[in-house]
Amino acid sequence: METRIAELRWKEVIGLRDGSRFGYVEDMEVDLESGQVRSLVVPGRRRLFGLLGRDRYIPWSSVRRFGEDIILVEQEPQSRPPRRRR
């Protein structure tokens, strides 16, 4: 199964443990030096007229399976960006 980055925006992220719905992929974090995907970015709950929400970062290592319209992940999303390795 092949997919394009643009098609990820139409996939909903679902937790394997309890079936919780985290939302749809908004962006990806990519390490430009190695070309590897670090995390998927899912918008968090927006406040104040749809503004001021915190994005959730789902580490690529927690992605377990891609379906036609969902992405299954094993762990809870982080509310802040993961630490960068140097």
C-alpha positions, 0 to 999 in steps of 0.5 A: 500500500502506497500513500502520499504525504498529502493523503495523510491529512485525510487519515484519523489517528486512533489509539490502540489501547482504548480506541480514543480518537486524537484527530486528523494529521495536520503536519509531519516533523521530518529530520532534514539531515537523515530524511526520516519522519520524527513525528505526526502532528495532530491539532489539539483542542482549540480554545478561544474562538478556534485559536490557542490550541496546543498541537499533539506530537505522535512519535513515529515509533508509536505508529503501528499500522496505516489503514485506508482512512485511519492510523493506529498508534500505540501511545498517547500523543505528547502536547509539546514537541519532542526533544531534538537530538544533536 
